[in-house]
Amino acid sequence: MSTSEVIVIGGGITGCATAYELSKRGVKVTLFERESIHAMASGWTLAGVRQSGRDATELPIAREAIKRWAHLGEELEAELDYVQNGNLRLALVPDHEAMIRQVVADGNAAGIPMEYLDTADAVRQIAPEVNETVVGASFCPTDGHADNHKVVRAYDDAARRLGAAIISGEEVLGLTTHGDRVTGVTTAKGSYTADVVVVAAGIYTPRLLESLGLYLPLNIVHCPVAQTVPTDDFTLSPVLGVATGSFAARQTVGGGVRFIGASVPWNEGQHTPANVGMTVRQKENMTRNAIAVLPRLADLRIERVWGGLIDDTLDLIPVFDAVPSHPGLVVGAGFSGHGFGIGPMSGEILANLTTEGGDPRFDLSPFRLHRFAEGVTEVEAELFG
Ligand SMILES: Cc1cc2nc3c(=O)[nH]c(=O)nc-3n(C[C@H](O)[C@H](O)[C@H](O)COP(=O)(O)OP(=O)(O)OC[C@H]3O[C@@H](n4cnc5c(N)ncnc54)[C@H](O)[C@@H]3O)c2cc1C
């Protein structure tokens, strides 16, 4: 049996950033990842770093994250391809205009500098490749994007340099307890004890919590993604999104255009982390929608397609919690399709919950795990305690 002060479950951006933040404080950390780092959402993501369009409860965290991104590469001693060229959320038809104007109003009310661009010309001055039929767009100049693989690897490397043990290919099978206190984890190779276990296991978080009688309902959706070959003949400097959420795109620093299509409910039997493909129909729909927004995409060769699974909570905001009913348990999950941009803050918040029991900078009450248990039916309560 091996002992750590903290065990982190999950090697995505959330777990790796948490391992780094804890190691920086001199905490002895072991992270278990069942596949390899960035094997799931943090590897599949579009990797936009945005404040605009977020739930108001998340905005203070997103705002702090933007400050952190500015110096993150320097701090982690790695190139992260972080680019801060803004985010345009497009109104493609007049019916979308009111929705997009509301995004601007909400952002401005929360102190985020954003404007509504009310002509196609104004939008195309920022993104000339956007179809001239566009009606308008919100623009948030402080949003951006980064290279997701480089970011997670940089956190992994930095945590290791500070002494963290990052173990890939070892799945946590269960949490161990003494009474209600969480005391460690078991894997196929043995048992490991810790003062605190941080669960940052993405879509598999509910499975781990269920064994403790804890309830985290997630709707898992599958989102198709494509990336073109790198090109000098196409420039998209901001990240794009649309009012309906059925399309988003960015151009990587290497020149490839990455875009996503509409999500559909996940058929659990259909996909595994090793095989998250998409159907021919999903690919056709995704490509058709993308070309409607960026017509010249039709001239670019698609290099790679994949699908990504997204862990939507019922209120579409994550869980950040040192679970009061289970001392020694901290949860960071349910990022609902926008956990990459706030990843650096998630790491800080989870480290603070681990070492201090809270984070004085943010009101974390909306992010409690038990918010879901409060509305469960009697049958569910029997099942989940
Ligand atoms: C297509 C797509 C587009 C997206 N676009 C954006 C975007 O533009 N901007 C944005 O901010 N966010 C975006 N997101 C969301 C963002 O990528 C995720 O919220 C974020 O990556 C979640 O990171 P995570 O570390 O919490 O989870 P994950 O990256 O899923 O990591 C969890 C890890 O836990 C491991 N694990 C699970 N169970 C166990 C176990 N029992 N033992 C050990 N390890 C285990 C898994 O293998 C996995 O590696 C997008 C997501 C997708 C799929």
Ligand as a Chemical Component Dictionary entry (heavy atoms), coordinates in Angstrom:
data_LIG
# 
_chem_comp.id                   LIG 
_chem_comp.type                 NON-POLYMER 
_chem_comp.pdbx_formal_charge   0 
_chem_comp.three_letter_code    LIG 
# 
loop_
_chem_comp_atom.comp_id 
_chem_comp_atom.atom_id 
_chem_comp_atom.alt_atom_id 
_chem_comp_atom.type_symbol 
_chem_comp_atom.charge 
_chem_comp_atom.model_Cartn_x 
_chem_comp_atom.model_Cartn_y 
_chem_comp_atom.model_Cartn_z 
_chem_comp_atom.pdbx_ordinal 
LIG C1  C1  C 0 -15.934 18.486 -29.044 1  
LIG C2  C2  C 0 -15.675 19.312 -27.815 2  
LIG C3  C3  C 0 -15.508 20.693 -27.919 3  
LIG C4  C4  C 0 -15.257 21.450 -26.788 4  
LIG N1  N1  N 0 -15.001 22.783 -26.921 5  
LIG C5  C5  C 0 -14.651 23.509 -25.841 6  
LIG C6  C6  C 0 -14.245 24.857 -25.981 7  
LIG O1  O1  O 0 -14.177 25.408 -27.078 8  
LIG N2  N2  N 0 -13.918 25.551 -24.852 9  
LIG C7  C7  C 0 -13.968 24.986 -23.615 10 
LIG O2  O2  O 0 -13.673 25.659 -22.622 11 
LIG N3  N3  N 0 -14.318 23.678 -23.460 12 
LIG C8  C8  C 0 -14.645 22.939 -24.544 13 
LIG N4  N4  N 0 -14.981 21.636 -24.405 14 
LIG C9  C9  C 0 -15.062 21.061 -23.062 15 
LIG C10 C10 C 0 -13.700 20.783 -22.472 16 
LIG O3  O3  O 0 -12.868 20.158 -23.422 17 
LIG C11 C11 C 0 -13.888 19.889 -21.243 18 
LIG O4  O4  O 0 -14.824 20.505 -20.367 19 
LIG C12 C12 C 0 -12.585 19.678 -20.493 20 
LIG O5  O5  O 0 -11.589 19.189 -21.363 21 
LIG C13 C13 C 0 -12.843 18.695 -19.359 22 
LIG O6  O6  O 0 -11.620 18.313 -18.801 23 
LIG P1  P1  P 0 -11.595 17.259 -17.631 24 
LIG O7  O7  O 0 -10.184 17.110 -17.249 25 
LIG O8  O8  O 0 -12.589 17.634 -16.602 26 
LIG O9  O9  O 0 -12.160 15.910 -18.291 27 
LIG P2  P2  P 0 -11.438 14.905 -19.293 28 
LIG O10 O10 O 0 -10.529 15.606 -20.223 29 
LIG O11 O11 O 0 -12.493 14.034 -19.885 30 
LIG O12 O12 O 0 -10.513 14.063 -18.337 31 
LIG C14 C14 C 0 -11.015 13.063 -17.463 32 
LIG C15 C15 C 0 -9.980  11.958 -17.445 33 
LIG O13 O13 O 0 -10.306 11.036 -16.424 34 
LIG C16 C16 C 0 -9.900  9.760  -16.845 35 
LIG N5  N5  N 0 -10.628 8.777  -16.041 36 
LIG C17 C17 C 0 -11.969 8.548  -16.031 37 
LIG N6  N6  N 0 -12.282 7.592  -15.140 38 
LIG C18 C18 C 0 -11.119 7.203  -14.572 39 
LIG C19 C19 C 0 -10.789 6.229  -13.579 40 
LIG N7  N7  N 0 -11.724 5.483  -13.005 41 
LIG N8  N8  N 0 -9.484  6.073  -13.242 42 
LIG C20 C20 C 0 -8.518  6.861  -13.819 43 
LIG N9  N9  N 0 -8.787  7.770  -14.771 44 
LIG C21 C21 C 0 -10.057 7.948  -15.126 45 
LIG C22 C22 C 0 -10.282 9.745  -18.319 46 
LIG O14 O14 O 0 -9.587  8.752  -19.048 47 
LIG C23 C23 C 0 -9.945  11.156 -18.741 48 
LIG O15 O15 O 0 -8.654  11.262 -19.305 49 
LIG C24 C24 C 0 -15.221 20.835 -25.518 50 
LIG C25 C25 C 0 -15.387 19.455 -25.409 51 
LIG C26 C26 C 0 -15.589 18.689 -26.545 52 
LIG C27 C27 C 0 -15.709 17.186 -26.401 53 
# 
loop_
_chem_comp_bond.comp_id 
_chem_comp_bond.atom_id_1 
_chem_comp_bond.atom_id_2 
_chem_comp_bond.value_order 
_chem_comp_bond.pdbx_ordinal 
LIG C1  C2  SING 1  
LIG C2  C3  SING 2  
LIG C2  C26 DOUB 3  
LIG C3  C4  DOUB 4  
LIG C4  N1  SING 5  
LIG C4  C24 SING 6  
LIG N1  C5  DOUB 7  
LIG C5  C6  SING 8  
LIG C5  C8  SING 9  
LIG C6  O1  DOUB 10 
LIG C6  N2  SING 11 
LIG N2  C7  SING 12 
LIG C7  O2  DOUB 13 
LIG C7  N3  SING 14 
LIG N3  C8  DOUB 15 
LIG C8  N4  SING 16 
LIG N4  C9  SING 17 
LIG N4  C24 SING 18 
LIG C9  C10 SING 19 
LIG C10 O3  SING 20 
LIG C10 C11 SING 21 
LIG C11 O4  SING 22 
LIG C11 C12 SING 23 
LIG C12 O5  SING 24 
LIG C12 C13 SING 25 
LIG C13 O6  SING 26 
LIG O6  P1  SING 27 
LIG P1  O7  DOUB 28 
LIG P1  O8  SING 29 
LIG P1  O9  SING 30 
LIG O9  P2  SING 31 
LIG P2  O10 DOUB 32 
LIG P2  O11 SING 33 
LIG P2  O12 SING 34 
LIG O12 C14 SING 35 
LIG C14 C15 SING 36 
LIG C15 O13 SING 37 
LIG C15 C23 SING 38 
LIG O13 C16 SING 39 
LIG C16 N5  SING 40 
LIG C16 C22 SING 41 
LIG N5  C17 SING 42 
LIG N5  C21 SING 43 
LIG C17 N6  DOUB 44 
LIG N6  C18 SING 45 
LIG C18 C19 SING 46 
LIG C18 C21 DOUB 47 
LIG C19 N7  SING 48 
LIG C19 N8  DOUB 49 
LIG N8  C20 SING 50 
LIG C20 N9  DOUB 51 
LIG N9  C21 SING 52 
LIG C22 O14 SING 53 
LIG C22 C23 SING 54 
LIG C23 O15 SING 55 
LIG C24 C25 DOUB 56 
LIG C25 C26 SING 57 
LIG C26 C27 SING 58 
# 
